[in-house]
């Protein structure tokens, strides 16, 4: 209806201008992304064996680890011992011990899009929004659904991501959902399996989550 108000020649001119403007904006946006400088010594070019490594780690979906977890956010610095983190495909069972806010022994069980939290005092909470429930129950900002992937050195496949590799071809950083996940140490925990993260730090604004893994074994 709007286009019919103009003569045919005028209509085509308007369409052409609109298309050229849209194309110019798209090129400009692409250029701004490509000009985003990379940290020194890092590249987006994956090593030749990355696809094989990614496939092997994706297939590692039944495991158990032990270690420590630290959370830092405005006004709070907290840590917990990971007594046991058991992963059975999509189902996780995470047992924590912490004196922070009197949490004591806390258990987080769930799968993508669902979580159940059992507190030391016997209280139980369930939600289809894991991150918000963890925040409400413990005060911690913990992206648990994505952490299941990050802890193996993999991006969450359900969300956009950017991978950065170091000069030796090791994964150095994942950028996803506004989080920067940096891999600071790798270790060959499991025979015939690529090295797994032994220490990683995830940052988003003024929030930080750090994981140190001391033991990792398949189930």
ZIRA-V633540 format. One record per helix or strand of 3 or more residues. SS is the DSSP state (@ for helix, = for strand). FROM is the first residue (numbers start at 0). LEN is the number of residues. If there is no record, write none. Layout:
ss/from/len
SS/FROM/LEN
SS/FROM/LEN
//
This chain:
ss/from/len
@/2/3
@/7/27
@/49/10
=/61/12
=/75/13
=/90/8
@/99/3
=/103/8
=/113/5
=/123/4
@/129/9
@/143/7
=/161/4
=/170/6
=/178/9
=/195/9
=/206/12
//
